[in-house]
């Protein structure tokens, strides 16, 4: 069992577990298409922020960018009303901090980020985030998913079609900050998800543009419902 920096168990998702989720989700998506609609409309009763961080070692400096983005967005949460969670992905997808309104715990998880894998399961992580956002929330908070990555998927079971289905079954707005993406990467998939969910995809080239990306996401978080 993996432990976090605070000594708490870290949830990880194996390939077998993820395959079960994909199969179940396909059934749910079919039911929705047949008219069993999801009646959970987003409201202005707060946010559920899911932060996804790429911990592969494929891009130098990515950890520092992830920490800067994560701390910036966590600082903007309304403590006591909004909640956030931190998920990392490399070879495996790990929930290193479950949903909490405690900004201190979220910041600790973010500052503990470190590169640990040469494989990037980007699609797997996004899929898990969308599936989590489709689960009931007693406070009926709005879901926002933010991923920081180099935009390359090199080890996912989940396909682009799986992602589209998960996004359609969720009311979450998706935002992507892609750093130093290589030609032929999967940035186009991230752009498509952002457009489909009322979010936005950013490809900052320097620190100033990273800060601008954070500000635009923060404005969207405060603005209200997903379009």
Buried (B, 14 or more C-beta within 10 A) or exposed (E): EEEBBEEBEBBBBEEEEBEEBBEEBBEBBEEBEEEEEEEBEBEEEBBBBBBBBBBBBBBEEBBEBBBBBBBBBBEBBEBEEBBBBBBBBBBBBBBBBBBBBBBEBBBBBBEBBEBEBEBBBBBBBBBBBBBBBBEEBEEBBBBBBBBBBBBBBBBBBBBBEBBBBBBBBBBBBBBBBBBBBEEEBBBEBBBBBBEEBBBBBBBBEEEEBBBEBBEEBBEBBEEEEBE
